[in-house]
Amino acid sequence: MDDDAVVPAAARLVRDFVNTFEPQIDDETLTSPDRLRDWFVERHLVPAGVHLGPADLDAAVTVREGLRAVLLGHAGHRADPAALDRLNRALAGMPVAPRFTDDGHRLIAAGGTALDQAVAGLVDAIRQCGEDGSWRRLKACARDTCRWAYYDASRNQARRWCSMAGCGNYIKMKRAYAVRTGRAPS
């Protein structure tokens, strides 16, 4: 749905993490602690062979859905305050600290668990997005049943749907039908 060539790597990481669940078709990638570990290992957020448990999976899903709420806010919608509260509580339990090098800095886990390390990598990606201006371009689709995360590469950053051909067309057709029939869109 996005032209990945224009999506910065840090934004791609955050977007792809949020998209480990696709609400529209109820497709969950992170179905077990092992699947979560494998996802993190593939993206070099944790080393191979680490152990993650059910509580780690629950915390990761909480972070993911909180980030989806934030991205929904970026698209001009009201974010779920409960999801944001859960996100903030989860992140408070996974503190990060800056690490400086001769060529810059990054955020690393202040705690010692594998999940702390992985979430610190996600938080550092968000920091990078803030620095390169891509953070506000990460959005969640305006279609209630979709909520797919996407990168808005449009010049005016006013894109509202993950795909104009799919969700955008559906919403516009629904609005047009409502106007034509005199019914309010649901």
C-alpha positions, 0 to 999 in steps of 0.5 A: 500500500505504501511505496516503501522506497520513500518510507524511512527505515525507522518509519517502516519499522513502526508502521510494520509493527502496528500492522502485525494485526490487520483489524479489517480481516482479523489477521494477527501475526503475533499469535504466540510469544515465539512469533513475537520473538521471531518478528523482533529477531527478523528486525534485529531488535533482539538477538536470536534465542531469547525467551519471551513469555505470554506477559511479553506478548500481552505487553507488546500488543498493548504497545502496538495498539497504543501506537495505532491510537497515536497514528489514528490521531495523526490522521486527524481522528480522536485517539482512544484515550484508554489505549493511550493510557495503556500505552503510557503505562506499559512504556513507563515499565520499560524505561529507555536511556540515551547512549551517545557515540561519536556520531550521534545518539540512540535510545536503549533499554534501561531494563534488562529483559528482551522485551525492554530491548525490543521496545527500546528499539521501537521507541528509538525508531519513533525518536528517529521519525521525530528527527527526520519529520516522518513521525507525523506522516505515519497514520492509521486509515480513516476507515473504521473497519481498516485502521491499517497503518501507512506512511503519508508521502503526499506533498500536503500530508492530507491523506486519510486512507491506506489506499485510495483505490480501496478504503478511500473509494469505499468511503467516498462511494458511501458518502455519495450514496448518502447524499444521493439518497438523502440519508446520513452516512453511518 
